[in-house]
Amino acid sequence: MILVVGAGFSGGVIARELADAGNQVHVIDRRPHVAGNAFDEIDSHGVLVHRYGPHIFHTNADRIVQWLSRFTEWRPYEHRVRSVVDGRMYPFPINRDTINLLYGLDLDEAGAEAFLERVREPRDSVRTSEDVVLNSVGRDLYEKFFLNYTRKQWGLDPSELKAGVAARIPVRANSDDRYFTDVFQAMPMHGYTRMFENMLDHPHIRVEVGVDFAEVKHERFSHVFYTGPIDAYYDHCFGPLPYRSLRFEHEHLPHVTQYQPVGTVNFPNDHAYTRITEFKHLTGQEHPGTSIVREYPQADGEPYYPIPRAENEALFKRYEALAQAEPDVTFVGRLAQYRYYNMDQVVGAALAAARRFLG
């Protein structure tokens, strides 16, 4: 019997691959549901919501789409975001229209490129998120759109975070206002939870939710695939790895058919929350009311985001050295590998881990 700890993307994909190859698999999750952070459900008002904040699937990897398509149909969806600065909404990531609206200009694409080249603050060495943004868009756009959002999201200044955090956000001189530009952008037709239920529906898979790893860790298994926090596996013997958490404030607006013009609106400089997401944009659901969620970053709580700093990476490496010496345990996933993965990257890493195990 193989144990898979965690019924999110990593655990679900691994369990299905192993079961399809003929292995008996026992999947546990300490939460009372499958699908991990992608868990969605019909709220008490009849609206499909994502309990742990918005999850938008996007990828350029056709093999990932083909694998997941065994368990779901898809609804095409291109995510759009607006950012509120001084009471006005602007396209985000920053594009030509953002610049024109903000500064009262009428630049074409070449003009927007020239504008960005003129205002940027070149950095010979790009080491931090602050370096990335200043090198790309200059001081004013950095302070209006990035500085305070980053401080709220991470509890740190952009100068204290590795460059990769800001490098994930593009800057465009054209008018493309999509948040992602991947070839495939879609939502599971009937939700993520249904997709996971289909994925784990196999005669060789036994799923138990509401079960913590500590309750079964002393039982005998031929192999363990662990997708939880790697520091927790080792009882934080080197100290806890820092994670950023979130508090979600869900609200239903019964007589509002549409609350905001796009799926997500960012609030970099106002409020304690970072953003509001309205789920009907994502799902295409028709309903006389609407449901939204506000996200409040915080230090304590569920571990959502590994904090990308050099000292945290060094601490992770100490845990990783222990993990590499474990012959019968495979660590995979965002928390186990202390990496910020997109969903398609998690699927790819899980498929690779399962196939290495299967030889």
C-alpha positions in Angstrom: 0.0 0.0 0.0 1.3 3.5 -1.0 0.3 6.5 1.2 -0.3 9.9 -0.4 -0.5 12.7 2.0 -2.6 15.5 0.7 -5.5 15.4 -1.8 -4.7 18.6 -3.7 -3.1 18.8 -7.1 0.1 17.0 -6.2 -1.5 14.2 -4.3 -4.4 13.7 -6.6 -2.3 13.5 -9.7 0.2 11.1 -8.1 -2.5 8.9 -6.7 -4.2 8.5 -10.1 -1.0 7.8 -11.9 0.0 5.1 -9.4 -3.5 3.6 -9.3 -3.6 3.4 -13.1 -0.3 1.5 -13.0 -1.9 -1.1 -10.7 -0.8 0.1 -7.2 -3.1 0.3 -4.2 -3.1 3.9 -2.9 -4.4 5.4 0.3 -4.9 9.1 0.1 -5.4 11.2 3.3 -6.0 14.9 3.8 -6.4 16.7 7.2 -9.0 19.0 5.7 -12.6 17.6 5.4 -12.5 17.7 1.6 -10.4 16.9 -1.5 -9.0 19.4 -4.0 -6.7 21.2 -1.6 -6.6 25.0 -2.0 -8.5 24.7 -5.3 -11.6 23.4 -3.4 -14.8 25.0 -4.7 -18.4 24.6 -3.5 -21.9 26.0 -3.9 -22.3 28.5 -1.1 -25.5 28.9 0.9 -26.9 31.2 -1.7 -26.4 28.9 -4.6 -23.2 30.5 -6.1 -20.2 28.4 -6.9 -17.2 29.9 -5.0 -13.6 29.1 -4.3 -13.2 28.8 -0.6 -9.5 29.6 -0.6 -9.5 32.4 -3.1 -9.5 32.4 -6.9 -7.9 29.6 -8.9 -7.6 30.3 -12.6 -6.1 27.5 -14.7 -3.7 28.5 -17.5 -0.9 26.7 -19.2 1.2 26.4 -22.4 1.7 22.6 -21.8 -0.7 20.6 -24.0 0.2 17.4 -22.2 -1.0 18.8 -18.9 -4.3 19.9 -20.5 -4.7 16.4 -22.1 -4.1 14.7 -18.7 -6.6 16.8 -16.8 -9.1 16.6 -19.5 -9.7 13.0 -18.6 -11.5 14.3 -15.5 -13.2 17.5 -16.6 -14.6 19.4 -19.5 -13.5 23.1 -19.7 -15.1 26.5 -19.9 -12.8 29.0 -21.7 -12.0 32.0 -19.5 -9.4 34.7 -19.7 -8.8 36.4 -16.4 -8.7 40.2 -16.3 -7.7 42.4 -13.4 -8.1 46.0 -12.5 -6.0 47.9 -9.9 -7.5 50.9 -8.0 -5.2 53.9 -7.7 -6.6 57.2 -6.3 -10.1 55.9 -6.6 -9.9 55.0 -10.3 -9.6 51.5 -11.9 -6.7 50.8 -14.3 -5.8 47.7 -16.3 -3.3 45.5 -14.5 -0.7 44.3 -15.4 0.4 47.7 -16.6 -0.2 48.2 -20.3 -0.5 51.0 -22.8 -4.0 51.8 -21.6 -2.9 52.0 -18.0 -0.3 54.6 -18.9 -2.6 56.6 -21.1 -5.4 56.7 -18.5 -3.1 57.5 -15.6 -1.2 60.3 -17.3 -3.8 61.6 -19.7 -1.8 60.6 -22.8 -2.6 59.1 -26.2 0.4 56.9 -26.9 0.5 54.2 -29.5 2.5 51.0 -28.8 5.8 52.5 -29.9 5.0 55.6 -27.8 4.3 53.4 -24.7 7.6 51.6 -25.2 9.4 54.9 -25.4 7.6 56.2 -22.3 8.6 53.1 -20.3 12.2 53.4 -21.5 12.3 57.0 -20.4 10.9 56.5 -16.9 12.6 53.2 -16.0 15.5 53.2 -13.5 18.1 50.9 -15.0 19.6 48.4 -12.6 23.0 46.8 -13.4 22.2 44.0 -11.0 18.6 42.8 -10.6 18.5 41.0 -7.3 15.3 42.1 -5.6 11.6 42.6 -6.6 12.2 46.4 -6.2 15.1 46.1 -8.8 12.8 44.3 -11.2 10.0 46.8 -11.1 12.1 50.0 -11.1 14.2 48.6 -13.9 11.0 48.0 -15.9 8.5 50.9 -15.1 10.3 53.4 -13.0 9.5 55.0 -9.6 6.0 56.5 -10.0 4.3 53.3 -11.4 6.3 51.3 -8.8 4.9 53.3 -6.0 1.4 53.5 -7.3 0.9 49.8 -8.2 3.5 47.6 -6.6 5.1 49.0 -3.4 2.1 49.0 -1.0 0.5 45.9 -2.5 3.8 44.0 -1.9 4.0 45.2 1.6 0.5 44.0 2.3 0.8 40.7 0.5 4.2 39.7 1.9 4.6 41.8 5.1 7.9 42.9 3.5 9.3 45.7 1.4 9.9 44.7 -2.3 13.6 45.3 -1.6 13.5 42.4 0.8 12.1 39.9 -1.6 13.9 37.9 -4.4 13.5 39.1 -7.9 11.3 36.2 -9.0 8.2 37.6 -7.1 7.9 40.7 -9.3 9.2 39.0 -12.4 6.0 37.0 -12.6 4.0 40.1 -13.5 4.5 41.3 -17.1 4.5 44.9 -18.4 3.1 45.5 -21.8 3.3 48.3 -24.3 0.2 47.1 -26.1 -3.4 47.1 -25.0 -3.6 43.4 -24.0 -5.4 43.5 -20.6 -5.4 39.7 -19.9 -3.6 38.8 -16.7 -2.2 35.6 -18.4 -1.2 35.1 -22.0 -0.9 31.3 -22.0 -2.3 29.4 -25.0 -4.8 27.5 -22.8 -6.9 29.4 -20.3 -10.0 27.8 -18.9 -12.0 26.8 -15.8 -13.2 23.2 -15.1 -16.7 23.2 -16.4 -18.3 21.8 -13.2 -15.7 23.1 -10.8 -12.3 21.9 -9.4 -13.9 19.7 -6.7 -15.8 17.7 -9.3 -12.6 17.3 -11.3 -10.8 16.0 -8.2 -13.6 13.6 -7.3 -13.4 12.2 -10.8 -9.6 12.0 -10.6 -9.7 10.0 -7.3 -12.6 7.8 -8.4 -10.6 4.6 -9.0 -11.0 1.1 -7.5 -7.3 1.2 -6.3 -7.7 4.5 -4.5 -9.0 4.8 -1.0 -9.6 8.4 0.2 -9.9 9.5 3.8 -10.4 13.2 4.6 -10.2 14.7 8.1 -7.1 12.5 8.8 -3.8 14.1 9.8 -0.5 12.5 8.8 0.5 12.2 12.4 -2.4 9.7 12.9 -1.0 7.2 10.3 2.8 8.0 10.1 3.7 5.0 12.2 1.8 2.5 10.0 3.7 0.5 7.4 3.5 1.7 3.8 5.7 0.6 0.9 6.2 4.3 0.0 5.0 7.7 1.1 4.3 10.7 -1.2 4.2 13.7 1.1 2.8 17.0 -0.2 2.6 19.0 3.1 5.1 21.5 4.6 8.5 19.8 4.6 9.4 21.5 7.9 6.3 20.0 9.6 7.3 16.5 8.4 10.5 16.9 10.4 8.8 18.5 13.4 10.4 21.9 12.6 13.8 20.5 13.9 15.7 23.4 12.3 13.0 25.9 13.0 9.8 26.8 11.1 10.0 27.7 7.4 8.3 31.1 6.9 5.0 31.1 5.0 2.5 33.9 4.2 -1.1 33.1 5.0 -4.4 34.6 4.0 -7.8 35.2 5.7 -10.8 35.1 3.3 -13.9 37.2 3.9 -16.7 35.8 1.8 -19.8 37.9 1.2 -23.0 37.4 -0.8 -24.8 40.4 -2.4 -28.3 39.2 -2.9 -29.7 41.8 -5.3 -26.5 42.6 -7.2 -26.0 40.8 -10.5 -22.5 42.1 -11.1 -20.4 43.8 -8.4 -17.3 44.7 -10.5 -16.4 44.8 -14.2 -13.7 42.0 -14.1 -13.0 38.9 -12.1 -10.5 40.5 -9.7 -9.9 44.1 -8.6 -6.6 44.9 -6.7 -6.4 47.5 -4.0 -2.6 48.3 -3.7 -3.0 51.4 -1.5 -6.4 51.2 0.2 -7.9 48.9 2.8 -6.3 46.0 4.7 -7.3 43.5 2.0 -5.3 43.2 -1.3 -8.0 42.3 -3.7 -11.7 41.4 -4.3 -12.7 38.5 -6.6 -16.2 38.0 -8.0 -16.7 34.4 -8.8 -19.4 34.6 -11.5 -16.9 36.1 -13.9 -14.7 33.0 -13.5 -17.5 30.4 -13.7 -19.9 32.0 -16.0 -22.8 31.1 -13.6 -26.0 33.0 -14.0 -27.6 34.0 -10.7 -29.7 37.0 -9.5 -27.1 37.7 -6.8 -23.4 37.5 -6.6 -20.7 36.3 -4.3 -17.3 37.9 -3.7 -14.3 37.3 -1.5 -11.8 39.8 0.0 -8.3 38.5 0.8 -6.4 39.7 3.9 -2.8 38.6 4.0 -1.4 37.6 7.4 1.6 36.0 9.0 -0.2 33.2 10.9 -2.6 30.6 9.6 -2.6 28.1 6.8 0.7 28.1 4.9 -0.1 29.4 1.4 3.0 31.2 0.0 6.6 30.3 0.7 8.4 33.6 1.3 11.1 33.9 -1.3 14.2 35.2 0.5 17.7 33.9 0.5 17.7 33.0 4.2 14.5 31.0 3.8 16.0 29.2 0.8 19.0 28.3 2.9 16.8 26.9 5.7 14.8 24.9 3.2 18.0 23.4 1.8 18.7 21.9 5.3 15.4 20.2 5.3 15.8 19.1 1.7 19.1 17.4 2.6 17.1 15.3 5.2 14.5 14.6 2.6 17.0 13.3 0.0 18.2 10.8 2.5 14.7 9.3 2.9 14.6 6.2 0.6 10.9 5.5 1.0 9.5 9.1 1.0 9.0 11.4 -2.0 8.4 15.1 -1.3 6.5 16.9 -4.0 4.4 20.1 -4.3 4.5 23.8 -3.3 4.8 23.2 0.4 7.0 20.1 0.3 9.4 21.8 -2.2 9.0 25.3 -0.8 8.3 26.7 -4.2 5.6 29.0 -5.6 4.2 26.8 -8.4 1.3 27.5 -10.7 -1.3 24.8 -10.9 0.0 23.4 -14.2 3.5 23.3 -12.8 2.3 21.3 -9.8 0.6 18.9 -12.1 3.8 18.5 -14.2 6.0 18.0 -11.1 3.5 15.4 -9.7 3.5 13.5 -13.0 7.3 13.5 -13.1 7.5 12.2 -9.5 5.0 9.4 -10.2 6.7 8.4 -13.3 10.2 8.4 -11.7 8.7 6.1 -9.0 7.2 3.8 -11.6 10.4 3.6 -13.6 
